[in-house]
Amino acid sequence: MNKIVLIPTYNEKENIASIIDAVLSFESGYHILVIDDGSPDGTAQIVRNKVQDYPGRIFIECRTGKLGLGTAYIHGFKWALENGYDYIIEMDADFSHNPADLDRLVAACDAGADVAVGSRYVKGGSTENWPLDRKIYSQGGSAYTRIITGMPVKDPTAGFVCYKRNVLGAINLDHIKFIGYAFQIEMKFSAWKLGFKIKEVPIKFVDRKIGVSKMSKGIIKEAILGVLNMQWMFITGRFIKHIKRV
């Protein structure tokens, strides 16, 4: 089974070499695609140097400017589909997602899930080193999303996710519109409304120790308004037509 881990980066020079080494240390045979948004700190060059250490297992796509998390993942999804990968995994560069949990996400898909979500809010999941305000935003946002959409996912903004290729192949990726946390919600909502099975796998999410968080008020606002927009489109019968690939 061909498995690739997508890692979007912007100014991750402190973390990128270590996360690459950690992911590729497993015997499971993961590949990595780094999508770098023109990091001025030299992140892309560090990745290029790593390519020499792991020939055929690391790839990099460089984009011009900071274009947003959602568009980075869409770029990576399309690349992975074009290159024949069966399992396509989203993962942060900063070790907030533990590489040791990769095999557990893949195992959930092997066991029948179409989408496996590394979840902070199911039994056994947790967060570490989070300030109170971030806990409130995250847990409140998750509850708000479930109430508005009815989607049975306890951690809808989670960014540690394994997709089977048929899920991404069924979604019209060009019509996924959000770029921040709302992107994560929109992808799960799309998969759920198209009838795919989503399984949450408990993880411990550890706040980054090195580098700068990409969280902003704009991202939070996008998520709040985005959830309302997605549900309204579904109620009015436009959502499935909008995102289903035909």
Buried (B, 14 or more C-beta within 10 A) or exposed (E): EBBBBBBBBBBBBBBBBBBBEBBBEEEEEBBBBBBBBBBEBEBBEBBBEBBEEBEEBBBBBBBEEBBBBBBBBBBBBBBBBEEEBBBBBBBBBBBBBBBEBBBBBBBBBBEEBBBBBBBBBBEEBEBEEBEEEBEEBBBEBBEBBBEBBEBEBBBBBBBBBBBBBEBBEBBEBEBBBBBBBBBBBBBBBBBBBBEBBBBBBBBBBBBBEEBEEBEEEEBBEBBBEBBEBBBEBBEEEEBEEBBBEE
